[in-house]
Amino acid sequence: MSEEILINITPMESRVAVVENGVLQEVHVERTQKRGIVGNIYKGKVVRVLPGMQAAFVDIGLERAAFIHAGEISSREGASSDNISALVHEGQSLVVQVTKDPIGTKGARLTTQLSIPSRYLVYMPRTSHVGISLKIEEEAERERLKRVVAECVASEGIVEVGGFILRTAAEGAGADEILMDIRYVRRLWEQIRGQMQTAATPTVIYEDLSLALRTLRDLVSPKIEKIRIDSRETFQKIVQFVEELMPEIADRLEHYPGERPIFDLYGVEDEVQKALERKVPLKSGGYLIVDPAEAMSTIDVNTGAFVGHRNLEETIFKTNLEAAITIARQLRLRNLGGIIIIDFIDMEDEEHQRQVLRTLEKQLERDHAKTNIIGITELGLVQMTRKRTRESLEQVLCEPCSSCQGRGKLKTPETICYEIFREILREARAYQAEGYMVLAHQKVIDRLLDEESGNVADLEAFIGRTIKFQVEGMYSQEQYDVVLL
């Protein structure tokens, strides 16, 4: 399988696309003025303790206070207790790390269990645990990595060791490479620790890498054949970063100087547009309906025009198989997270059900985000979760519709006409006027003068006043005013 990473840089934003066999699988966007803050370390101040929720709000200098649960507060920060009131108090300084960006109306999520990532490992200065990524399955390799870490720590003569989690990228890495990472994160931790003592509150102590450099650290695997960057300045920064931390991928870096935008060249722009649409067509003629919401996201599978060649069960099975592959890609592409409910078309054959679930599980193995398929409910719905740390693609690129107030639906012109009639009746009872002027959208005025003309005449007779109409070009379909004349 051919895999490439495309990095598009402009002064306003950075974008990264992961392409597999010419097909876009993931897209990451970081606006210069709205950089994500996951991984950042802050010295904050506790502004409110919530004993009932066993949590606290912490001011870290953002528009909204951030949120930390008692279970995320290390005992080093207070008494050894699960009681939030025993762990922190209002006005207390607290060094915290962001685990989730602010999303919607929710503030950032925090922890005091700090971690500093590098190429091959994550350093946790406040624990003593050494763990290995579950994606490294061979027991011999897991044991080798634990020995390597222990030998590196011993050779450095580190007294306050801390803990380490070996990342998936560490599989096959040599002792020299892991030692270089340990030195890097230790140096960084010493800098952070110094600032923890002297920094005022609230202030940022450590900021995570830019999107382009995070991409190299987190997304590059042996499967990635090329990393193409369209900015010479960023390309030079990446080359320097790679020389220091990831020399083994230096030959995969490539500057793209072409006049045609790199995302256009690979059809990424079109795929991003499609990823914002609710309906996702399947090659078989079926389709998905993707509905992201705050509580959960739902995905509905439909056969559409696909009728199959043998029988209905075969049609359903083939549609569901194709849907499982497409759903895994759409979750990555749209960056949907949290609870996800998938409504596959009902299958009577239990073997078909197992094959569809196995296909979904297999496709999700390629996802960089942690996923967990919980099972099938009595109603035949597949329940799963996908770890959410950053905003979805839709949340980054879109905003709620001002016309429909984010509902995704508009009231019909008929509904608005009847609202206008009720408003005129209210005005007629409350005020004496010579007549009324209705200002509304073109479609609403057209209906008032056509289908509703009889009702308008009856209303005029009932209130004993004339009603005039005027199209207001700037109004949305739901917007109207009734003016007294």
URSULSUL-V988764 format. One record per residue. N is the residue number from 1. SS is DSSP state (alpha for helix, beta for strand, coil for the rest). NEAR is the number of other C-alpha atoms within 8 Angstrom. Layout:
n = <N/N>
ss = <SS/SS>
near = <NEAR/NEAR>
This chain:
n = <1/2/3/4/5/6/7/8/9/10/11/12/13/14/15/16/17/18/19/20/21/22/23/24/25/26/27/28/29/30/31/32/33/34/35/36/37/38/39/40/41/42/43/44/45/46/47/48/49/50/51/52/53/54/55/56/57/58/59/60/61/62/63/64/65/66/67/68/69/70/71/72/73/74/75/76/77/78/79/80/81/82/83/84/85/86/87/88/89/90/91/92/93/94/95/96/97/98/99/100/101/102/103/104/105/106/107/108/109/110/111/112/113/114/115/116/117/118/119/120/121/122/123/124/125/126/127/128/129/130/131/132/133/134/135/136/137/138/139/140/141/142/143/144/145/146/147/148/149/150/151/152/153/154/155/156/157/158/159/160/161/162/163/164/165/166/167/168/169/170/171/172/173/174/175/176/177/178/179/180/181/182/183/184/185/186/187/188/189/190/191/192/193/194/195/196/197/198/199/200/201/202/203/204/205/206/207/208/209/210/211/212/213/214/215/216/217/218/219/220/221/222/223/224/225/226/227/228/229/230/231/232/233/234/235/236/237/238/239/240/241/242/243/244/245/246/247/248/249/250/251/252/253/254/255/256/257/258/259/260/261/262/263/264/265/266/267/268/269/270/271/272/273/274/275/276/277/278/279/280/281/282/283/284/285/286/287/288/289/290/291/292/293/294/295/296/297/298/299/300/301/302/303/304/305/306/307/308/309/310/311/312/313/314/315/316/317/318/319/320/321/322/323/324/325/326/327/328/329/330/331/332/333/334/335/336/337/338/339/340/341/342/343/344/345/346/347/348/349/350/351/352/353/354/355/356/357/358/359/360/361/362/363/364/365/366/367/368/369/370/371/372/373/374/375/376/377/378/379/380/381/382/383/384/385/386/387/388/389/390/391/392/393/394/395/396/397/398/399/400/401/402/403/404/405/406/407/408/409/410/411/412/413/414/415/416/417/418/419/420/421/422/423/424/425/426/427/428/429/430/431/432/433/434/435/436/437/438/439/440/441/442/443/444/445/446/447/448/449/450/451/452/453/454/455/456/457/458/459/460/461/462/463/464/465/466/467/468/469/470/471/472/473/474/475/476/477/478/479/480/481/482/483/484/485>
ss = <coil/coil/beta/beta/beta/beta/beta/beta/beta/coil/coil/coil/beta/beta/beta/beta/beta/beta/beta/beta/coil/coil/beta/beta/beta/beta/beta/beta/beta/beta/beta/alpha/alpha/alpha/coil/coil/coil/coil/coil/coil/beta/beta/beta/beta/beta/beta/beta/beta/beta/beta/coil/coil/coil/coil/beta/beta/beta/beta/beta/coil/coil/coil/coil/coil/coil/beta/beta/beta/beta/alpha/alpha/alpha/coil/coil/alpha/alpha/alpha/coil/coil/coil/coil/coil/coil/alpha/alpha/alpha/alpha/coil/coil/coil/coil/coil/beta/beta/beta/beta/beta/beta/beta/beta/coil/coil/beta/coil/coil/beta/coil/coil/beta/beta/beta/coil/coil/coil/coil/beta/beta/coil/coil/coil/beta/beta/beta/beta/coil/coil/coil/coil/coil/beta/beta/beta/coil/coil/coil/coil/coil/coil/alpha/alpha/alpha/alpha/alpha/alpha/alpha/alpha/alpha/alpha/alpha/alpha/alpha/alpha/alpha/alpha/alpha/alpha/coil/coil/coil/coil/coil/coil/beta/beta/beta/beta/coil/alpha/alpha/alpha/coil/coil/coil/coil/alpha/alpha/alpha/alpha/alpha/alpha/alpha/alpha/alpha/alpha/alpha/alpha/alpha/alpha/alpha/alpha/alpha/alpha/alpha/alpha/alpha/alpha/alpha/alpha/coil/coil/coil/coil/beta/beta/beta/beta/coil/coil/coil/coil/alpha/alpha/alpha/alpha/alpha/alpha/alpha/alpha/alpha/coil/coil/coil/coil/beta/beta/beta/beta/beta/beta/coil/coil/alpha/alpha/alpha/alpha/alpha/alpha/alpha/alpha/alpha/alpha/alpha/alpha/alpha/alpha/coil/alpha/alpha/alpha/alpha/alpha/alpha/beta/beta/beta/coil/coil/coil/coil/coil/coil/alpha/alpha/alpha/alpha/coil/coil/alpha/alpha/alpha/alpha/alpha/alpha/alpha/coil/coil/coil/coil/beta/beta/beta/coil/coil/coil/coil/coil/beta/beta/beta/beta/beta/beta/coil/coil/coil/coil/beta/beta/beta/beta/beta/beta/coil/coil/coil/coil/coil/coil/coil/coil/coil/alpha/alpha/alpha/alpha/alpha/alpha/alpha/alpha/alpha/alpha/alpha/alpha/alpha/alpha/alpha/alpha/alpha/alpha/alpha/alpha/alpha/alpha/alpha/coil/coil/coil/beta/beta/beta/beta/beta/beta/coil/coil/coil/coil/coil/coil/alpha/alpha/alpha/alpha/alpha/alpha/alpha/alpha/alpha/alpha/alpha/alpha/alpha/alpha/alpha/coil/coil/coil/coil/coil/coil/beta/beta/beta/beta/beta/beta/coil/coil/coil/coil/coil/beta/beta/beta/beta/beta/coil/coil/coil/coil/coil/coil/alpha/alpha/alpha/alpha/alpha/coil/coil/coil/coil/coil/coil/coil/coil/coil/coil/coil/coil/coil/coil/coil/alpha/alpha/alpha/alpha/alpha/alpha/alpha/alpha/alpha/alpha/alpha/alpha/alpha/alpha/alpha/alpha/alpha/alpha/coil/coil/coil/coil/beta/beta/beta/beta/beta/beta/coil/alpha/alpha/alpha/alpha/alpha/alpha/alpha/alpha/coil/coil/coil/alpha/alpha/alpha/alpha/alpha/alpha/alpha/alpha/alpha/alpha/alpha/coil/coil/beta/beta/beta/beta/beta/beta/coil/coil/coil/coil/coil/coil/coil/coil/beta/beta/beta/beta/beta/coil>
near = <5/9/13/12/12/13/13/12/11/7/6/7/10/15/12/15/13/12/13/11/7/8/6/12/12/13/13/8/11/11/9/9/5/6/7/7/10/12/11/12/13/13/17/15/14/16/10/9/13/10/9/5/5/10/13/14/13/13/13/14/8/7/4/6/12/13/12/13/12/12/6/10/12/9/9/6/10/9/8/7/8/8/9/15/8/10/15/11/10/9/7/8/9/10/10/13/15/14/11/12/14/9/9/4/5/6/11/13/12/14/13/12/11/11/10/10/8/11/12/12/14/12/14/14/11/8/7/10/8/9/8/11/9/6/5/10/7/6/6/6/11/11/8/8/11/11/8/10/11/8/8/12/10/8/6/6/6/7/4/4/8/11/12/12/13/13/12/10/8/12/8/5/9/6/9/6/8/15/10/9/13/11/8/9/12/8/8/8/10/8/8/10/8/8/9/10/6/6/9/6/9/11/11/10/12/8/9/8/7/6/11/11/10/10/10/8/9/7/8/9/6/5/8/11/9/10/12/12/15/13/12/8/6/9/12/8/8/10/10/8/10/11/9/7/9/10/8/5/8/10/5/8/11/9/10/9/6/7/4/6/7/11/10/9/8/7/8/11/8/7/9/9/8/8/10/9/7/8/8/10/8/11/5/7/10/14/13/13/10/11/8/8/6/5/6/10/15/11/12/10/14/10/13/7/6/10/8/8/5/6/8/8/8/9/14/12/11/8/13/12/11/10/12/13/11/9/9/12/11/11/10/11/12/13/12/12/13/11/11/13/12/11/11/11/9/6/10/6/6/7/6/10/9/8/9/12/9/8/11/12/9/8/12/9/6/6/10/5/7/7/10/7/9/8/7/9/8/5/5/9/11/13/13/12/12/13/9/11/9/9/11/10/14/9/8/8/6/6/5/7/9/6/9/10/8/8/8/7/5/9/8/7/11/8/8/11/12/8/8/11/9/8/9/10/9/8/8/10/7/6/6/6/9/8/10/14/12/13/12/15/16/10/8/13/12/8/13/11/8/7/7/10/10/7/7/10/8/8/9/11/8/6/8/6/10/8/10/8/9/9/9/9/6/5/10/7/14/12/8/10/7/11/8/8/7>
